[in-house]
Amino acid sequence: MTLTDGKQRNITQQRTSVLMKSTQAYKNFFYNQNGVRKNRVLTELKAVTERLVILEDQLKEYQKLLEFYKLELSRGQISVINYVTTLKSVMTTQRDFVLLQSNKQSLINLYNYWNW
């Protein structure tokens, strides 16, 4: 007497094959998206680094300007308003610098997350 399984074995094999193909497609999609994500993060990281260099140079120039203004202010050649306005600009630039450094660290962490 032969026992048949009603072609359940064949159906199970086909279903497993479809699931494996689906899993492989998801895996390929993830790898493609991961590459895109990493490239985007690297591009943003490069742009932030360039902006940091520019802001650092700007802060150095502001320090020179503030020293010059201190000398002229002590001689009475400029008004206090000019000095205070420049000081506010320096503070704003320093705040932007710190924010960019924070963004850079976040981007590095994000890249490390997707690269791990």
Buried (B, 14 or more C-beta within 10 A) or exposed (E): EEEEEEEEEEEEEEEEEEEEEEEEEEEEEEEEEEEEBBEBBEEBBEEBEEBBEEBEEBBEEBEEBBEEBEEBBEEEEBEEEEBEEBEEBBEEBBEBBEEBEEBBEBBEEBBEEBEE
